Amino acid sequence: MANSKQSALQLISTFKKNLADENIFSGKIEEKQYNYEFVVSDNNDKVKVLVYFGKKGNKTVLQGNSETEFYKKISSLIYGETLFSDKEHASGQHADFPEPPVYIGTDEVGKGDYFGPLIIAGVLVNESSKKKLLEIGVKDSKELTDVSIQKIAPKIKKLVENNFDIIVINPSRYNELYTKIKNINRILAWGHAKVLENILEKNVNVKSNQISDAISDKFGDEKLILNSLQEHGKKVKLYQTHKAEKYVAVASASILARNKLIDWFEKNSKKLEFSIPKGSSFATIEAARRIKYELGAEELINYVKLHFKSTRKVME
């Protein structure tokens, strides 16, 4: 805790200095119970910069109107400096690789949710689009609210134009695949490889070998996805790393994927006329039981991942 607190103070002091170097001056750093913070203001616009400390390390949060140009500027300076330039975010044999100037990032959501689909998304970025993505608030989707994700996702699509792809494996198809393959990581490997192939196929840059790198979160044996790569994907150097959302393309992909997941939950909650819970808990078991009693056990295949241990409890 002491080390986390000390690093939080160093981090927020660096933020303050970096902003000052850009002629953006802020109030004094204040210590709170769980964080350090300071306020940056420009005429009527204010942005609060907070760095939390705790057992899990430090977390940076901005508070303010994310639609203003001032907020976007502060966001770019803060997150652009911390999320995508430190070299400690990667692990293993690729520990020191920097963010490439042009590359594809892929990410998936839904793996741990009992209800809903498995979704894999990919985004191609270059130096110009990376800066613009940061300005609109792109960061790890787990740090964003559902409302924020639904606002940012359309902006990402518009900004990167056609350079993205999303694969949605709905529960019925997912259950069919899992029955055959019996391994979720093999399904993920196929999904990541397919997203890469789809982006490369529709992007003319692949013909001139301008796209040579791809980054994904590490979800299993690297050989699984390497063996799943198709014609164009085999020409790309793939890096798998833990906490890959620190890369702007992966963070963008995670937002697009999570936005699709939110849409699924909202659509099917409306269809069933009750709220479907996320995750895997007693609440999800109760919701699945309700579907079994009201629609029949055979309908569960369209809503849940049947291989989860929760299904056994639902069927009791």
C-alpha positions in Angstrom: 0.0 0.0 0.0 2.8 2.4 0.9 4.6 1.7 -2.4 1.3 2.2 -4.3 0.7 5.5 -2.5 4.3 6.7 -3.3 4.0 5.8 -6.9 0.6 7.5 -7.2 2.2 10.7 -5.9 5.0 10.4 -8.4 2.6 9.7 -11.2 0.3 12.7 -10.5 3.3 14.9 -10.0 4.5 13.9 -13.5 1.0 14.6 -14.9 1.1 18.1 -13.4 4.6 18.8 -14.8 3.7 17.5 -18.3 0.6 19.7 -18.4 2.7 22.7 -17.2 5.2 22.0 -20.1 2.2 22.5 -22.4 1.4 25.8 -20.7 -1.6 24.2 -18.9 -1.4 25.1 -15.2 -3.3 23.4 -12.5 -4.2 23.7 -8.8 -2.2 22.1 -6.0 -2.1 18.4 -5.5 -4.4 17.3 -2.7 -4.2 14.1 -0.8 -7.5 12.3 -0.1 -8.2 9.0 1.7 -7.8 6.8 -1.4 -6.2 9.1 -4.0 -4.3 12.2 -5.0 -6.0 14.8 -7.1 -5.7 18.3 -8.7 -8.0 20.4 -10.9 -7.2 21.9 -14.3 -9.3 24.8 -15.5 -9.7 26.8 -18.7 -12.2 29.6 -18.6 -15.5 27.8 -17.7 -14.1 24.3 -18.3 -12.7 22.2 -15.4 -11.2 18.7 -15.4 -10.2 16.9 -12.2 -7.2 14.5 -12.5 -7.3 11.7 -9.9 -4.7 9.0 -9.2 -6.0 6.2 -6.9 -3.7 4.0 -4.8 -4.4 0.6 -3.3 -3.5 -3.1 -3.2 -4.0 -3.5 -6.9 -1.7 -0.5 -7.8 -2.6 2.9 -9.3 -5.5 3.9 -11.4 -5.9 7.3 -13.2 -9.3 8.8 -13.6 -10.5 12.1 -15.2 -13.7 13.8 -14.1 -15.3 16.4 -16.3 -17.4 16.9 -19.5 -15.9 14.4 -21.9 -17.5 16.2 -24.9 -15.5 19.4 -24.5 -12.4 20.1 -26.5 -10.6 21.0 -23.2 -11.4 17.6 -21.7 -10.2 15.8 -24.9 -7.0 17.7 -24.8 -6.3 16.8 -21.2 -7.3 13.2 -21.9 -4.9 13.0 -24.8 -2.0 14.4 -22.7 -2.7 12.2 -19.7 -3.7 8.9 -21.2 -1.5 9.3 -24.3 1.5 9.5 -22.0 0.6 6.8 -19.5 -1.3 4.1 -21.4 0.7 3.7 -24.5 4.3 4.8 -24.0 5.4 2.8 -20.9 7.2 -0.4 -21.8 6.3 -2.4 -18.8 2.9 -3.3 -20.1 4.0 -6.3 -22.1 5.4 -9.6 -20.8 7.4 -12.6 -21.9 9.5 -12.6 -25.0 7.8 -9.5 -26.4 8.3 -7.4 -23.2 10.1 -4.5 -24.8 8.2 -4.1 -28.1 6.9 -0.6 -28.6 3.5 0.3 -30.1 3.9 -0.1 -33.9 3.0 3.0 -36.0 0.4 0.9 -38.0 -1.1 -2.3 -36.6 -4.3 -4.2 -35.8 -5.5 -4.7 -32.2 -8.0 -7.5 -31.3 -9.9 -8.2 -28.1 -12.8 -10.3 -26.9 -15.7 -10.0 -24.4 -18.3 -12.4 -23.0 -15.9 -15.2 -22.1 -16.8 -15.1 -18.4 -20.5 -14.2 -18.8 -22.9 -17.1 -18.3 -25.5 -15.3 -20.5 -24.8 -13.8 -23.9 -22.5 -14.2 -26.9 -18.7 -14.4 -27.2 -17.6 -11.4 -29.2 -14.3 -10.7 -30.9 -13.4 -7.3 -32.4 -10.4 -5.9 -34.2 -9.4 -2.3 -35.1 -6.6 -1.1 -37.5 -4.9 2.1 -36.4 -2.2 4.4 -37.7 -0.3 7.3 -36.1 -3.1 9.8 -37.0 -6.0 7.7 -35.9 -4.3 6.8 -32.6 -4.2 10.4 -31.5 -7.8 11.0 -32.5 -8.9 7.8 -30.7 -7.3 9.0 -27.5 -9.0 12.4 -27.9 -12.4 10.9 -28.0 -11.8 9.0 -24.7 -10.6 5.6 -25.8 -9.1 3.5 -23.0 -9.6 0.0 -21.5 -13.4 -0.7 -21.7 -13.4 -2.1 -18.2 -12.7 1.5 -17.0 -15.7 2.9 -18.9 -19.4 2.8 -18.0 -21.9 1.3 -20.4 -23.2 4.8 -21.3 -19.7 6.0 -22.1 -19.1 2.9 -24.3 -22.3 3.4 -26.2 -21.2 7.0 -26.9 -17.6 6.2 -27.9 -18.2 3.1 -30.0 -19.9 4.9 -33.0 -17.2 7.5 -32.9 -14.5 4.8 -33.2 -16.2 3.3 -36.2 -16.5 6.7 -37.9 -13.0 7.6 -37.1 -11.3 4.4 -38.4 -13.8 4.2 -41.3 -13.9 0.6 -42.6 -10.8 -0.5 -40.7 -12.6 -2.7 -38.1 -14.3 -6.0 -37.8 -16.6 -7.6 -35.2 -17.6 -11.3 -34.9 -20.5 -12.1 -32.7 -20.8 -15.8 -31.7 -24.4 -16.0 -30.3 -25.1 -18.5 -27.6 -26.7 -21.2 -29.9 -23.8 -21.1 -32.2 -21.3 -20.9 -29.3 -22.9 -24.0 -27.7 -22.7 -25.9 -31.0 -19.0 -25.0 -31.4 -18.1 -25.9 -27.8 -19.9 -29.3 -28.1 -17.5 -30.0 -31.0 -14.3 -28.4 -29.9 -14.6 -28.6 -26.1 -12.1 -25.8 -25.7 -13.0 -22.1 -25.4 -9.5 -21.0 -26.2 -9.6 -22.7 -29.6 -12.9 -20.9 -30.3 -11.2 -17.6 -29.3 -8.2 -18.4 -31.5 -10.4 -18.9 -34.5 -12.3 -15.7 -33.7 -9.2 -13.5 -33.4 -7.7 -15.0 -36.5 -10.9 -14.5 -38.5 -11.2 -10.8 -37.4 -7.6 -10.2 -38.5 -8.2 -11.9 -41.8 -11.4 -9.8 -42.4 -9.6 -6.5 -41.7 -6.6 -7.4 -43.9 -8.8 -8.7 -46.8 -10.7 -5.4 -47.1 -7.7 -3.1 -46.5 -5.5 -2.3 -49.6 -2.5 -1.7 -47.4 -2.0 -5.4 -46.9 -1.0 -5.7 -50.6 1.9 -3.4 -50.0 2.9 -5.0 -46.7 2.3 -1.8 -44.8 0.5 -3.7 -42.1 3.0 -6.1 -40.5 1.9 -6.2 -36.8 -1.1 -7.3 -34.7 -1.6 -7.2 -30.9 -4.0 -9.2 -28.8 -4.6 -10.0 -25.2 -3.0 -13.3 -24.1 -5.8 -15.8 -23.6 -4.0 -19.1 -24.1 -1.2 -21.0 -25.9 0.1 -18.7 -28.6 0.3 -21.6 -31.0 -3.5 -21.9 -31.0 -4.0 -18.5 -32.7 -0.9 -18.9 -34.9 -2.3 -22.2 -36.2 -5.6 -20.5 -36.9 -4.2 -17.7 -39.0 -5.4 -17.7 -42.6 -3.7 -16.4 -45.8 -3.2 -12.8 -45.0 -2.9 -13.3 -41.3 0.1 -15.5 -41.7 2.0 -12.5 -43.2 1.5 -10.5 -40.0 3.6 -10.7 -36.8 1.3 -11.4 -33.9 2.1 -10.3 -30.4 0.1 -11.7 -27.5 0.5 -9.9 -24.2 -1.2 -9.6 -20.8 -3.2 -6.3 -20.3 -3.0 -5.6 -24.0 -5.8 -3.0 -23.6 -3.0 -0.5 -22.9 -2.5 -0.4 -26.6 -4.9 2.0 -28.3 -6.1 -0.4 -31.0 -6.8 -3.2 -28.5 -8.6 -0.7 -26.2 -10.7 0.4 -29.3 -11.5 -3.2 -30.1 -12.5 -3.9 -26.5 -15.0 -0.9 -26.7 -16.5 -2.1 -29.9 -16.9 -5.7 -28.6 -18.3 -4.6 -25.3 -20.8 -2.2 -27.1 -22.1 -5.3 -29.0 -22.4 -7.2 -25.7 -24.4 -4.3 -24.1 -26.7 -4.3 -27.2 -27.3 -8.1 -26.8 -28.2 -7.8 -23.1 -30.5 -4.8 -23.7 -32.3 -6.5 -26.7 -32.8 -9.8 -24.9 -33.8 -8.3 -21.6 -36.5 -6.4 -23.5 -37.5 -9.6 -25.3 -37.8 -11.6 -22.0 -39.3 -8.7 -20.2 -36.8 -8.9 -17.3 -33.3 -7.8 -16.8 -30.6 -10.4 -17.7 -27.6 -10.1 -15.3 -24.0 -10.1 -16.5 -21.2 -12.2 -15.1 -21.7 -15.6 -13.5 -23.4 -15.6 -10.1 -26.5 -16.7 -8.2 -28.4 -13.9 -10.0 -27.6 -15.5 -13.4 -28.7 -18.9 -12.1 -32.0 -17.5 -11.0 -32.5 -15.7 -14.3 -31.7 -19.0 -16.2 -34.2 -20.9 -14.0 -36.9 -18.3 -14.9 -36.3 -19.0 -18.6 -36.5 -22.7 -18.0 -39.8 -22.4 -16.2 -41.4 -19.9 -18.5 -40.1 -21.0 -21.9 -38.8 -24.5 -21.4 -35.3 -25.9 -20.7 -34.7 -26.3 -24.5 -34.6 -22.5 -24.8 -31.6 -22.1 -22.6 -29.3 -22.9 -25.6 -30.3 -19.5 -27.0 -29.3 -17.5 -24.0 -26.5 -19.1 -21.9 -23.2 -21.0 -22.3 -24.3 -24.4 -21.4 -20.9 -25.8 -20.4 -20.7 -23.5 -17.4 -21.2 -25.2 -14.0 -24.1 -22.9 -13.5 -26.2 -25.0 -15.9 -26.1 -28.0 -13.5 -27.6 -25.8 -10.7 -30.2 -24.4 -13.1 -31.3 -27.9 -14.0 -31.5 -29.2 -10.4 
